[in-house]
């Protein structure tokens, strides 16, 4: 097991009642989907806010970044970057720049 | 001592105003859910401390929040709104088939008798029901699966179900309204629905008297007269006295019969209020004068109520859920503008005072009269 860091946008911090980053215990071989599963298991209120209910697809205005890479269009089953697995870099959940 | 609580949903959060029965001094709390678009908040009739709120954002979708202490604290409840069965399609703006896609909740309506039973009107138009205080939601699918459903088209604001009226004497009887599909009635708790648009006429439709396609902006009903319903339509103010079989236009001497909200006086079932707006492309009051109009004759004859309201250079709108009326004696009215001003009247609309002037765009206003 390892501890990964997940950085959440302000709306979701407020909803989950957390500060900017949360820490989640996952397997050493955790995939993107497994980290998001762990996030929703720890904070059920976030179900449906990063991924759609049912289909598990990423919401259209949510992007995922880590280690300077855009992971938004990676397979959910892709392995996470090593520095995220090591807890050295957070997986960043980012809302699109939109609104007013 | 009795209390009045005003629930205000805005584009950037929710605010709660409270006052005693005099309604002169107001306390404001908020924003709750800061940064979230709060389409609507509503309290339960039999437990006024039970509140439901519908915050939403483009980024993170829908959340439903519930309070059991009058809004002092909130807990997120269920937000899984999935259509039953294969959703199919409705019509898009250009007449092509478009898949049903849940976007957001527009309106929450608790049952008149059970605070745990609550209905949600959503976009794309559907009715959902929760019997466990908002934890889980099930679609009342017979409405969307009505034989006309595949022909429904959105209005400019989206294909939204924005009005839910429940007959308190027979809760199996409900009316709903959808922009721009029309009005529907069920007599069996949502198991089947009838189109309730008889006699409506909308000039923008290829067939102005078509069964569906009327852009109903809001319905209002006095709880003692469930067969009489008042309507602010895209154009025209109308009434029916036979549960939607036949509507009659009652716009009368209104300066404009375009508008969004309509409410009924709690103690006088033939007294109604609307807010005239210039036109469908000019969403501000005629001549820049914000006026509430009241009819004491169930429509037809209207009087302008202007004291305390801006009578020049006012170019704000009042949205469909942003006019509310309390049950005090005399009753009070509350009106929120798209410019973020909340006006209140403690004398049946005769005079108005701004009780907040710099809120975000106001999307909805509801009021609770608490004994």
Interface residues (C-beta under 8 A of the other chain):
Chain A: X9 X10 X11 X12 X14 X15 X45 X47 X48 X49 X50 X52 X53 X54 X59 X61 X62 X95 X96 X98 X99
Chain B: X33 X34 X35 X36 X57 X58 X59 X60 X61 X62 X63 X76 X79 X80 X81 X82
